[in-house]
Amino acid sequence: MESTAGPRKRQQAASGSGSVAPHLPEELVRNILLYLPSRSIHRCRAVCKDWLRIVSDREFAVDHHRLQPTLPLASFLRGAASTKAETETETSPVDCCVDAFDLGAAGSFRPVVRFTDKEEQCGAGAGGFHILGSCDGLLLISFEDHFYVCNPATRQWTCLPTPLRASWFAGFYRHDPTGEYRALFYRDQWPGEDYYIMVPDSRRGRGIGLPAEKDGYKFRGQPYGPPVLLRGNLHWMPRQTEGYGILAFNTTTEVLTVMCPPVVREHMSLVAVGDELAMVSCGNNVTMVELWLLKDYENEIWVCMHRIRLPAVKVSTFSFDELWRMFFMSEEGVVIVTPEQKLVHYDMNGTLLESFPCDNGRHLKIAPYTFKESLVRHAFFEIQDCNAGDHEDEPEPPPFFQGL
């Protein structure tokens, strides 16, 4: 039944306690806000003082991060030139975009990174834009020969120290004993090859040597492919030159070890499925995809949970990408990037569920990392804000938050 009160009386009743919805208990409001994406949380800060107080609390940020979905990332270019001649022009502007896509919400997208720059810097060339790691809502990004740690949800950033010469990035992780976020690099230069660690809020680096030999495995050289962070360990894909062993790095003890893969295929990639390490494997034609789960982590016992036979479909490939970056697999099915620049989603039975384009983009690919939003603010970002401009050699703020 509609209220017979006039507009002024209804307005006074709604604003009597200074809150937009005084009839809703604060705990209920908090629980609703916890499930919203970070962009909506920022808008809710302006609703009223009560909501601002709720979302500004650190415990709210921690709980919000815990309840956010872990989503795969898709990167693409937008606004590229229409002809090859124009594309090769240095002044041709291109939007570089990274979105998180949610298969559970009918293929909805969440913008994560946006910036406009010359096309060659958005690509895979030296000095170009690369996502190198994802951990606790933070992204490690390289751009113009600098390494940035960024939080897209809070728009904060800081820089890693300049890596040593002849170094390759290996992994990004949180060191639980200290709470520091650290980056692992591999160096191949005199006085000898080794791995070393760098911390965003300091200038120091520390060498940790090489992994010990195990069962004939001799790991020499940089790790193959992006790592998967799970159970406090970074895991890298097997590589033929190392006897197809999985290299693992304990982020607490910071010791490198070796694990055995379940099978050897032409294409293998490691992923996290819930709290279990998994490996996706397939042949060159990507018509049969397997999902293996490491059910017993300590004893390294793998189980093949799914074998999905897919219809004959062309998979998008680029000269600068490995084939497995063109598809993503989880318990929600398989997502493939087609030459028509669409994401095609199949269920575990190989049945087509949906097909959706990615905002009129090109060079669409699935990034080898997942992302989980976080509103938690970290001390090393605050130090960066306070010291901005103190050093002439410091890089300019990164452009990664344009258009968000």
Buried (B, 14 or more C-beta within 10 A) or exposed (E): EEEEEEEEEEEEEEEEEEBEBBEEEEEEBBEEBBEBBBBEBBEBBEBBEBBEEBBEEEEBBEBBBEEBBEBBBBBBBBBBBEEEEEEEEEEBEBBBBBBBBBBEEEBBBBBBBBBBBBBBBBBBEEEBBBBBBBBBBBBBBBBBEBBBBBBBBBEBBBBBBBBEEEBEBBBBBBBEEEEBBBBBBBBBEEEEBBBBBBBBBEEEBEEBEBBEEBEEBBBEEBBBBBBBBBBEBBBBBBBEEBBBBBBBBBBEEBBBBBBBBBEEBEBBBBBBBEEBBBBBBBEEEBBBBBBBBBEEBEEBEBEEBBEBEBEEEEBBBBEEBBBBBBBBBBEBBBBBBBEEBBBBBBEBEBEEBBBBBBBEBEBBBBBBBBBBBBBBEBEBBEBBEEEEEEEEEEBEEBBBBEEE
